[in-house]
Amino acid sequence: MRNRLSATLLSATLLSATLLSAAPVPAAAADAGASAHLIRYKIVFGRCKDTCRIKVQITNISRKTLYDVSLTARLKVNKTKVGSCHDYVGTIRAKRERWAGCTVRSAKLTSMWKRWLDGEIRWDTRAGTVVHYEYYR
């Protein structure tokens, strides 16, 4: 019988929305039972005005197939949380990559965008992501 393990990977580093090319995000361990992380990912922003499109490239760096991969992204403008979104990615086979993406739409994001258009605030956008996956040993 195979053991089913679950792991969660948190992104402690936040990336700026003005960057169009993304660099790999260092990951911090959230699950004490997981010995090594099996994925790497990059965050790329699409259009980010009154709605923000967040795309994440998830790469499976292990020789195991990952099941039930899901993504949660939180968006902050000027260190204020303006919304979050979720996406179910599915299965990622060994040494492969998949793209996940979601769109943040909220009244708070819209009001912050209007305040930026009026010149009241700066537009410093950052995103933090959580990638959750399961695999069999």
ABEGO torsion letter per residue (X at the ends): XBBBBBBBBBBABBBBAABABBBBBBBBBABAABABBABBBBBBBBBBBABBBBBBBBBBABABBBBGBBBBBBBBBGGBBAEBBBBBAEBBBBGBBBBBBBBBBBAAAAAAAAAAAAGABBBBBBBBBBBBBBBBX
